[in-house]
Amino acid sequence: MLPTIRLRDVITSDLPIFFEQQLDPVATQMAAFPARDRKAFMAHWARIMADESNILKTILEGDRVTGNIVSWEHDGRREVGYWLGREFWGKGIATRALSLFLERVTARPLYAHVIKHNRASIRVLQKCGFTLIGEEGDEVILILRENAAEPA
């Protein structure tokens, strides 16, 4: 049975949980993204929470904060990314959360960059309709188009 997943806006009290999740050395290696110290982490989140063009959602399983999913503009493209606490991996939470997010965030095309060795995250994106369009260094680039025939 799939877990009951819901999304809500990120609130300040979520940040300590997100901070602890991003400290996990296995998660940082999987994402190939270094952990930030508390001061840098809180400054980053203050900055992204202040930018109204960003879409920031907390992922909940019941009342438990399992991670976050965000969307932002970068170089004229709308991007999406997510982070799930390691204890929540492999349970279908990321796929369900991304599906819910994509029902609400209808901007297309939508891009995602994932480190090549993070096959689980690539698979989550593909299950949600993203297709691989290229590579950039150690990352793969995926796109979700409104129409499969739309050019990259």
ROGU-906675 format. One record per atom (N, C-alpha, C, O): residue number from 0; chain; atom name; y negated, z negated, x negated. Coordinates in steps of 0.001 Angstrom, whole numbers, plus 500000, padded with zeros to 6 digits. Layout:
nr,kette,atom,y,z,x
NUM,A,CA,Y,Z,X $
...
% end
This chain:
nr,kette,atom,y,z,x
0,A,N,501185,500000,499165 $
0,A,CA,500000,500000,500000 $
0,A,C,498755,500000,499123 $
0,A,O,498663,499229,498168 $
1,A,N,497801,500862,499446 $
1,A,CA,496567,500927,498681 $
1,A,C,495699,499708,498986 $
1,A,O,495664,499233,500121 $
2,A,N,495008,499208,497980 $
2,A,CA,494126,498060,498214 $
2,A,C,492932,498465,499077 $
2,A,O,492526,499627,499084 $
3,A,N,492377,497499,499800 $
3,A,CA,491168,497734,500578 $
3,A,C,489984,497677,499633 $
3,A,O,489672,496633,499060 $
4,A,N,489340,498808,499484 $
4,A,CA,488232,498937,498538 $
4,A,C,486971,499234,499325 $
4,A,O,486994,499990,500297 $
5,A,N,485871,498633,498899 $
5,A,CA,484581,498970,499483 $
5,A,C,483530,498969,498383 $
5,A,O,483727,498409,497305 $
6,A,N,482422,499604,498684 $
6,A,CA,481303,499693,497753 $
6,A,C,480096,499021,498381 $
6,A,O,479903,499083,499595 $
7,A,N,479291,498382,497556 $
7,A,CA,478001,497865,497998 $
7,A,C,477021,498022,496856 $
7,A,O,477418,498266,495716 $
8,A,N,475741,497884,497158 $
8,A,CA,474738,497960,496101 $
8,A,C,474986,496881,495056 $
8,A,O,475433,495779,495376 $
9,A,N,474693,497210,493817 $
9,A,CA,474791,496225,492731 $
9,A,C,473721,495164,492958 $
9,A,O,472574,495478,493276 $
10,A,N,474114,493901,492790 $
10,A,CA,473173,492791,492856 $
10,A,C,473228,492036,491530 $
10,A,O,474212,492111,490794 $
11,A,N,472170,491321,491249 $
11,A,CA,472041,490637,489963 $
11,A,C,473230,489733,489657 $
11,A,O,473631,489618,488499 $
12,A,N,473795,489096,490667 $
12,A,CA,474926,488189,490422 $
12,A,C,476203,488933,490017 $
12,A,O,477169,488297,489594 $
13,A,N,476229,490261,490137 $
13,A,CA,477371,491050,489652 $
13,A,C,477337,491206,488133 $
13,A,O,478377,491383,487498 $
14,A,N,476149,491140,487558 $
14,A,CA,475982,491490,486147 $
14,A,C,476812,490637,485188 $
14,A,O,477372,491190,484241 $
15,A,N,476920,489315,485382 $
15,A,CA,477783,488552,484464 $
15,A,C,479244,489013,484492 $
15,A,O,479927,488965,483468 $
16,A,N,479721,489455,485647 $
16,A,CA,481092,489971,485747 $
16,A,C,481198,491294,484994 $
16,A,O,482131,491503,484220 $
17,A,N,480232,492188,485227 $
17,A,CA,480228,493464,484503 $
17,A,C,480155,493219,482995 $
17,A,O,480819,493898,482212 $
18,A,N,479337,492240,482602 $
18,A,CA,479192,491929,481174 $
18,A,C,480540,491541,480576 $
18,A,O,480928,492057,479527 $
19,A,N,481244,490647,481228 $
19,A,CA,482553,490206,480722 $
19,A,C,483545,491370,480690 $
19,A,O,484329,491484,479748 $
20,A,N,483518,492232,481706 $
20,A,CA,484445,493369,481750 $
20,A,C,484219,494310,480569 $
20,A,O,485177,494825,479993 $
21,A,N,482954,494535,480205 $
21,A,CA,482673,495477,479118 $
21,A,C,482915,494869,477742 $
21,A,O,482837,495576,476737 $
22,A,N,483203,493587,477679 $
22,A,CA,483552,492961,476395 $
22,A,C,485018,493163,476021 $
22,A,O,485390,492961,474865 $
23,A,N,485847,493554,476973 $
23,A,CA,487290,493696,476739 $
23,A,C,487535,494758,475670 $
23,A,O,487169,495917,475865 $
24,A,N,488145,494387,474545 $
24,A,CA,488341,495357,473458 $
24,A,C,489262,496519,473822 $
24,A,O,489082,497624,473311 $
25,A,N,490236,496296,474687 $
25,A,CA,491116,497388,475108 $
25,A,C,490318,498383,475958 $
25,A,O,490477,499595,475812 $
26,A,N,489465,497869,476840 $
26,A,CA,488648,498734,477694 $
26,A,C,487629,499514,476873 $
26,A,O,487417,500702,477117 $
27,A,N,487004,498864,475911 $
27,A,CA,486001,499580,475109 $
27,A,C,486660,500663,474266 $
27,A,O,486072,501722,474045 $
28,A,N,487880,500407,473791 $
28,A,CA,488595,501437,473037 $
28,A,C,488997,502591,473952 $
28,A,O,488895,503754,473563 $
29,A,N,489453,502275,475163 $
29,A,CA,489859,503314,476101 $
29,A,C,488669,504187,476489 $
29,A,O,488797,505406,476596 $
30,A,N,487513,503563,476699 $
30,A,CA,486319,504309,477101 $
30,A,C,485578,504887,475895 $
30,A,O,484702,505738,476049 $
31,A,N,485934,504420,474692 $
31,A,CA,485229,504819,473465 $
31,A,C,483737,504555,473619 $
31,A,O,482893,505373,473251 $
32,A,N,483441,503375,474180 $
32,A,CA,482060,502966,474397 $
32,A,C,481942,501528,473920 $
32,A,O,482644,500655,474431 $
33,A,N,481072,501258,472955 $
33,A,CA,481001,499912,472394 $
33,A,C,480419,498895,473377 $
33,A,O,479542,499214,474179 $
34,A,N,480922,497677,473297 $
34,A,CA,480373,496598,474110 $
34,A,C,478963,496269,473623 $
34,A,O,478644,496413,472443 $
35,A,N,478141,495829,474550 $
35,A,CA,476788,495382,474211 $
35,A,C,476774,493855,474182 $
35,A,O,477552,493206,474880 $
36,A,N,475880,493288,473366 $
36,A,CA,475696,491840,473443 $
36,A,C,474958,491536,474750 $
36,A,O,474428,492442,475393 $
37,A,N,474928,490263,475138 $
37,A,CA,474369,489881,476442 $
37,A,C,472936,490375,476623 $
37,A,O,472602,490927,477672 $
38,A,N,472090,490185,475620 $
38,A,CA,470686,490579,475745 $
38,A,C,470555,492085,475964 $
38,A,O,469817,492513,476851 $
39,A,N,471257,492893,475173 $
39,A,CA,471197,494345,475311 $
39,A,C,471799,494791,476643 $
39,A,O,471284,495705,477287 $
40,A,N,472885,494148,477051 $
40,A,CA,473533,494492,478308 $
40,A,C,472599,494239,479484 $
40,A,O,472432,495098,480350 $
41,A,N,471992,493057,479512 $
41,A,CA,471093,492709,480622 $
41,A,C,469849,493600,480626 $
41,A,O,469358,493967,481694 $
42,A,N,469340,493948,479455 $
42,A,CA,468177,494845,479375 $
42,A,C,468542,496229,479906 $
42,A,O,467763,496847,480631 $
43,A,N,469731,496712,479542 $
43,A,CA,470199,498010,480039 $
43,A,C,470268,498010,481562 $
43,A,O,469756,498923,482210 $
44,A,N,470900,496990,482133 $
44,A,CA,471048,496938,483587 $
44,A,C,469706,496737,484281 $
44,A,O,469495,497283,485364 $
45,A,N,468800,495975,483693 $
45,A,CA,467462,495819,484285 $
45,A,C,466773,497182,484349 $
45,A,O,466134,497518,485346 $
46,A,N,466911,497954,483287 $
46,A,CA,466292,499278,483226 $
46,A,C,466910,500231,484262 $
46,A,O,466180,500926,484969 $
47,A,N,468221,500270,484358 $
47,A,CA,468826,501213,485296 $
47,A,C,468661,500761,486751 $
47,A,O,468593,501595,487654 $
48,A,N,468596,499451,486979 $
48,A,CA,468363,498964,488339 $
48,A,C,466934,499254,488792 $
48,A,O,466685,499388,489990 $
49,A,N,466001,499353,487861 $
49,A,CA,464599,499627,488191 $
49,A,C,464346,501104,488483 $
49,A,O,463325,501449,489076 $
50,A,N,465256,501970,488076 $
50,A,CA,465089,503412,488263 $
50,A,C,465671,503809,489619 $
50,A,O,466889,503818,489799 $
51,A,N,464807,504131,490559 $
51,A,CA,465250,504427,491922 $
51,A,C,466046,505716,492045 $
51,A,O,466666,505960,493080 $
52,A,N,466038,506548,491005 $
52,A,CA,466843,507773,491068 $
52,A,C,468318,507491,490764 $
52,A,O,469179,508326,491040 $
53,A,N,468606,506322,490201 $
53,A,CA,469988,505941,489921 $
53,A,C,470651,505416,491186 $
53,A,O,470007,504789,492026 $
54,A,N,471938,505681,491306 $
54,A,CA,472742,505164,492415 $
54,A,C,473765,504224,491790 $
54,A,O,474613,504650,491006 $
55,A,N,473679,502949,492139 $
55,A,CA,474475,501910,491496 $
55,A,C,475276,501150,492547 $
55,A,O,474698,500528,493438 $
56,A,N,476579,501197,492449 $
56,A,CA,477436,500523,493412 $
56,A,C,478420,499591,492708 $
56,A,O,478956,499905,491645 $
57,A,N,478635,498460,493322 $
57,A,CA,479672,497530,492891 $
57,A,C,480939,497874,493648 $
57,A,O,480906,498125,494853 $
58,A,N,482055,497886,492938 $
58,A,CA,483362,498150,493548 $
58,A,C,483993,496801,493875 $
58,A,O,484115,495929,493015 $
59,A,N,484389,496649,495133 $
59,A,CA,485006,495402,495591 $
59,A,C,486401,495656,496124 $
59,A,O,486646,496640,496822 $
60,A,N,487307,494760,495789 $
60,A,CA,488626,494696,496413 $
60,A,C,488606,493391,497187 $
60,A,O,488663,492314,496593 $
61,A,N,488526,493477,498502 $
61,A,CA,488253,492274,499283 $
61,A,C,486871,491775,498878 $
61,A,O,485891,492513,498979 $
62,A,N,486787,490531,498421 $
62,A,CA,485514,489987,497945 $
62,A,C,485433,489950,496428 $
62,A,O,484447,489461,495877 $
63,A,N,486443,490454,495749 $
63,A,CA,486480,490429,494278 $
63,A,C,485760,491629,493692 $
63,A,O,486022,492772,494068 $
64,A,N,484853,491359,492771 $
64,A,CA,484167,492423,492043 $
64,A,C,485145,492984,491021 $
64,A,O,485599,492272,490125 $
65,A,N,485466,494271,491163 $
65,A,CA,486424,494886,490247 $
65,A,C,485748,495782,489215 $
65,A,O,486346,496107,488189 $
66,A,N,484502,496184,489481 $
66,A,CA,483802,497055,488547 $
66,A,C,482590,497672,489199 $
66,A,O,482062,497156,490184 $
67,A,N,482152,498798,488630 $
67,A,CA,480973,499473,489161 $
67,A,C,481135,500977,489024 $
67,A,O,481926,501479,488226 $
68,A,N,480353,501669,489834 $
68,A,CA,480307,503125,489785 $
68,A,C,478841,503518,489908 $
68,A,O,478119,503013,490768 $
69,A,N,478414,504420,489042 $
69,A,CA,476996,504756,488962 $
69,A,C,476804,506262,488868 $
69,A,O,477690,507002,488439 $
70,A,N,475614,506691,489284 $
70,A,CA,475234,508092,489156 $
70,A,C,473781,508136,488715 $
70,A,O,472956,507345,489171 $
71,A,N,473478,509074,487820 $
71,A,CA,472149,509171,487233 $
71,A,C,471865,510616,486874 $
71,A,O,472773,511444,486808 $
72,A,N,470600,510907,486644 $
72,A,CA,470181,512239,486200 $
72,A,C,470128,512255,484678 $
72,A,O,469596,511335,484057 $
73,A,N,470686,513316,484079 $
73,A,CA,470641,513490,482625 $
73,A,C,470493,514978,482336 $
73,A,O,471336,515785,482729 $
74,A,N,469430,515326,481656 $
74,A,CA,469171,516729,481313 $
74,A,C,469246,517649,482530 $
74,A,O,469794,518749,482455 $
75,A,N,468690,517186,483652 $
75,A,CA,468663,517994,484860 $
75,A,C,469965,518059,485626 $
75,A,O,470081,518812,486593 $
76,A,N,470948,517278,485205 $
76,A,CA,472245,517250,485885 $
76,A,C,472489,515853,486451 $
76,A,O,472104,514850,485850 $
77,A,N,473131,515804,487608 $
77,A,CA,473545,514528,488184 $
77,A,C,474918,514190,487609 $
77,A,O,475857,514979,487709 $
78,A,N,475019,513004,487004 $
78,A,CA,476242,512541,486349 $
78,A,C,476837,511373,487140 $
78,A,O,476148,510733,487934 $
79,A,N,478099,511112,486915 $
79,A,CA,478761,509962,487516 $
79,A,C,479616,509283,486450 $
79,A,O,480170,509935,485565 $
80,A,N,479710,507975,486554 $
80,A,CA,480559,507198,485656 $
80,A,C,480985,505915,486346 $
80,A,O,480372,505494,487327 $
81,A,N,482015,505309,485839 $
81,A,CA,482497,504062,486439 $
81,A,C,483141,503201,485375 $
81,A,O,483540,503684,484315 $
82,A,N,483235,501921,485675 $
82,A,CA,483883,500963,484792 $
82,A,C,484639,499986,485674 $
82,A,O,484084,499426,486620 $
83,A,N,485891,499789,485359 $
83,A,CA,486739,498867,486104 $
83,A,C,487268,497826,485135 $
83,A,O,487685,498157,484025 $
84,A,N,487250,496559,485559 $
84,A,CA,487862,495524,484743 $
84,A,C,489325,495857,484500 $
84,A,O,490009,496355,485394 $
85,A,N,489806,495581,483286 $
85,A,CA,491164,496003,482918 $
85,A,C,492241,495460,483840 $
85,A,O,493250,496126,484074 $
86,A,N,492040,494256,484368 $
86,A,CA,493062,493684,485254 $
86,A,C,493223,494480,486550 $
86,A,O,494169,494255,487304 $
87,A,N,492299,495412,486808 $
87,A,CA,492346,496219,488026 $
87,A,C,492821,497648,487772 $
87,A,O,492862,498453,488703 $
88,A,N,493174,497975,486550 $
88,A,CA,493652,499314,486217 $
88,A,C,495016,499571,486852 $
88,A,O,495801,498648,487072 $
89,A,N,495278,500833,487139 $
89,A,CA,496608,501253,487587 $
89,A,C,496959,500871,489012 $
89,A,O,498130,500898,489389 $
90,A,N,495955,500513,489815 $
90,A,CA,496205,500079,491190 $
90,A,C,495605,501018,492229 $
90,A,O,495631,500729,493425 $
91,A,N,495062,502149,491765 $
91,A,CA,494456,503089,492694 $
91,A,C,493023,502749,493066 $
91,A,O,492419,503438,493889 $
92,A,N,492473,501704,492476 $
92,A,CA,491129,501259,492834 $
92,A,C,490073,502273,492408 $
92,A,O,489176,502588,493191 $
93,A,N,490161,502786,491192 $
93,A,CA,489152,503733,490711 $
93,A,C,489141,505004,491555 $
93,A,O,488073,505511,491899 $
94,A,N,490311,505517,491887 $
94,A,CA,490387,506734,492700 $
94,A,C,489802,506495,494080 $
94,A,O,489031,507316,494576 $
95,A,N,490152,505399,494695 $
95,A,CA,489626,505089,496039 $
95,A,C,488115,504871,495986 $
95,A,O,487385,505355,496851 $
96,A,N,487644,504139,494967 $
96,A,CA,486208,503877,494845 $
96,A,C,485430,505175,494631 $
96,A,O,484386,505384,495248 $
97,A,N,485936,506047,493758 $
97,A,CA,485255,507318,493517 $
97,A,C,485254,508169,494782 $
97,A,O,484248,508811,495085 $
98,A,N,486346,508186,495517 $
98,A,CA,486397,508934,496781 $
98,A,C,485346,508425,497756 $
98,A,O,484645,509218,498386 $
99,A,N,485233,507112,497884 $
99,A,CA,484211,506532,498763 $
99,A,C,482807,506882,498284 $
99,A,O,481930,507209,499084 $
100,A,N,482608,506812,496991 $
100,A,CA,481308,507123,496399 $
100,A,C,480924,508571,496698 $
100,A,O,479779,508855,497048 $
101,A,N,481876,509474,496558 $
101,A,CA,481602,510897,496773 $
101,A,C,481331,511229,498235 $
101,A,O,480716,512255,498527 $
102,A,N,481777,510387,499155 $
102,A,CA,481433,510560,500567 $
102,A,C,479952,510243,500793 $
102,A,O,479318,510817,501678 $
103,A,N,479411,509334,499995 $
103,A,CA,478018,508893,500154 $
103,A,C,477054,509665,499273 $
103,A,O,475918,509923,499671 $
104,A,N,477491,510031,498092 $
104,A,CA,476648,510755,497144 $
104,A,C,477081,512210,497206 $
104,A,O,478093,512603,496626 $
105,A,N,476301,512990,497915 $
105,A,CA,476715,514364,498206 $
105,A,C,476055,515397,497300 $
105,A,O,476248,516598,497492 $
106,A,N,475280,514950,496316 $
106,A,CA,474655,515885,495366 $
106,A,C,475752,516632,494611 $
106,A,O,476680,516020,494082 $
107,A,N,475639,517940,494566 $
107,A,CA,476562,518788,493835 $
107,A,C,475748,519844,493114 $
107,A,O,474726,520272,493650 $
108,A,N,476128,520274,491967 $
108,A,CA,477312,519813,491242 $
108,A,C,477107,518403,490695 $
108,A,O,475979,517941,490524 $
109,A,N,478215,517740,490430 $
109,A,CA,478236,516395,489865 $
109,A,C,479108,516459,488615 $
109,A,O,480214,517000,488646 $
110,A,N,478604,515907,487525 $
110,A,CA,479287,516006,486231 $
110,A,C,479820,514649,485775 $
110,A,O,479291,513599,486140 $
111,A,N,480869,514696,484978 $
111,A,CA,481427,513501,484350 $
111,A,C,481839,513858,482927 $
111,A,O,482377,514935,482672 $
112,A,N,481579,512949,482021 $
112,A,CA,482001,513085,480622 $
112,A,C,482990,511964,480344 $
112,A,O,482714,510800,480634 $
113,A,N,484138,512313,479784 $
113,A,CA,485194,511335,479522 $
113,A,C,485750,511584,478135 $
113,A,O,485966,512731,477744 $
114,A,N,485981,510513,477389 $
114,A,CA,486613,510641,476075 $
114,A,C,488005,511255,476270 $
114,A,O,488718,510892,477205 $
115,A,N,488380,512164,475407 $
115,A,CA,489612,512942,475583 $
115,A,C,490867,512094,475748 $
115,A,O,491768,512467,476500 $
116,A,N,490939,510958,475057 $
116,A,CA,492172,510167,475130 $
116,A,C,492277,509315,476401 $
116,A,O,493308,508683,476630 $
117,A,N,491239,509290,477220 $
117,A,CA,491276,508491,478449 $
117,A,C,491851,509327,479596 $
117,A,O,491149,509711,480532 $
118,A,N,493133,509586,479485 $
118,A,CA,493809,510450,480450 $
118,A,C,493790,509876,481869 $
118,A,O,493738,510631,482840 $
119,A,N,493831,508554,481993 $
119,A,CA,493814,507942,483328 $
119,A,C,492498,508242,484044 $
119,A,O,492499,508558,485233 $
120,A,N,491394,508148,483340 $
120,A,CA,490100,508437,483953 $
120,A,C,489959,509920,484287 $
120,A,O,489415,510278,485331 $
121,A,N,490443,510765,483413 $
121,A,CA,490424,512206,483692 $
121,A,C,491220,512488,484963 $
121,A,O,490799,513282,485805 $
122,A,N,492356,511841,485093 $
122,A,CA,493212,512040,486271 $
122,A,C,492518,511552,487543 $
122,A,O,492614,512204,488583 $
123,A,N,491820,510412,487474 $
123,A,CA,491067,509906,488630 $
123,A,C,490076,510965,489098 $
123,A,O,490000,511276,490287 $
124,A,N,489323,511513,488160 $
124,A,CA,488328,512531,488496 $
124,A,C,488987,513769,489106 $
124,A,O,488495,514315,490093 $
125,A,N,490093,514207,488522 $
125,A,CA,490790,515388,489048 $
125,A,C,491327,515139,490457 $
125,A,O,491270,516030,491305 $
126,A,N,491840,513956,490712 $
126,A,CA,492327,513629,492061 $
126,A,C,491200,513712,493083 $
126,A,O,491436,513981,494261 $
127,A,N,489975,513480,492625 $
127,A,CA,488813,513499,493514 $
127,A,C,488121,514858,493538 $
127,A,O,487027,514984,494090 $
128,A,N,488746,515880,492944 $
128,A,CA,488248,517235,493057 $
128,A,C,487481,517774,491863 $
128,A,O,487036,518921,491891 $
129,A,N,487316,516981,490819 $
129,A,CA,486627,517462,489616 $
129,A,C,487549,518402,488844 $
129,A,O,488769,518239,488844 $
130,A,N,486943,519383,488189 $
130,A,CA,487704,520298,487348 $
130,A,C,487130,520286,485938 $
130,A,O,485930,520096,485737 $
131,A,N,487990,520487,484993 $
131,A,CA,487613,520532,483583 $
131,A,C,486849,521824,483307 $
131,A,O,487309,522911,483656 $
132,A,N,485660,521697,482668 $
132,A,CA,484896,522906,482358 $
132,A,C,484609,523060,480872 $
132,A,O,484079,524090,480456 $
133,A,N,484944,522071,480070 $
133,A,CA,484682,522226,478649 $
133,A,C,484860,520953,477875 $
133,A,O,485254,519917,478409 $
134,A,N,484555,521058,476592 $
134,A,CA,484639,519930,475681 $
134,A,C,483337,519841,474905 $
134,A,O,482664,520842,474664 $
135,A,N,483004,518629,474525 $
135,A,CA,481817,518379,473719 $
135,A,C,482172,517238,472768 $
135,A,O,482189,516074,473168 $
136,A,N,482452,517570,471521 $
136,A,CA,482889,516549,470575 $
136,A,C,484216,515964,471009 $
136,A,O,485186,516690,471226 $
137,A,N,484256,514635,471135 $
137,A,CA,485476,513939,471542 $
137,A,C,485609,513790,473053 $
137,A,O,486523,513122,473537 $
138,A,N,484697,514414,473799 $
138,A,CA,484699,514272,475246 $
138,A,C,485100,515566,475944 $
138,A,O,484944,516664,475410 $
139,A,N,485621,515396,477157 $
139,A,CA,485799,516524,478051 $
139,A,C,484720,516413,479121 $
139,A,O,484256,515320,479448 $
140,A,N,484334,517561,479654 $
140,A,CA,483323,517611,480696 $
140,A,C,483999,518121,481957 $
140,A,O,484693,519137,481946 $
141,A,N,483780,517395,483038 $
141,A,CA,484334,517783,484327 $
141,A,C,483196,517975,485312 $
141,A,O,482117,517403,485154 $
142,A,N,483449,518787,486331 $
142,A,CA,482437,519070,487340 $
142,A,C,483058,519004,488725 $
142,A,O,484210,519388,488929 $
143,A,N,482281,518516,489658 $
143,A,CA,482624,518599,491068 $
143,A,C,481605,519529,491707 $
143,A,O,480414,519226,491767 $
144,A,N,482090,520653,492176 $
144,A,CA,481226,521657,492783 $
144,A,C,481286,521530,494303 $
144,A,O,482260,521031,494866 $
145,A,N,480224,521994,494946 $
145,A,CA,480212,522072,496413 $
145,A,C,481229,523112,496851 $
145,A,O,481933,522952,497848 $
146,A,N,481279,524184,496070 $
146,A,CA,482141,525316,496375 $
146,A,C,482880,525660,495078 $
146,A,O,482254,525784,494025 $
147,A,N,484154,525808,495145 $
147,A,CA,484958,526076,493943 $
147,A,C,484506,527327,493204 $
147,A,O,484764,527455,492007 $
148,A,N,483842,528246,493884 $
148,A,CA,483397,529482,493250 $
148,A,C,482043,529348,492565 $
148,A,O,481584,530283,491909 $
149,A,N,481403,528193,492713 $
149,A,CA,480083,527977,492129 $
149,A,C,480162,527997,490602 $
149,A,O,481059,527371,490037 $
150,A,N,479257,528692,489918 $
150,A,CA,479312,528729,488461 $
150,A,C,478920,527391,487832 $
150,A,O,478165,526616,488419 $
151,A,N,479442,527131,486634 $
151,A,CA,479084,525910,485904 $
151,A,C,477668,526068,485418 $
151,A,O,477133,525168,484772 $
% end
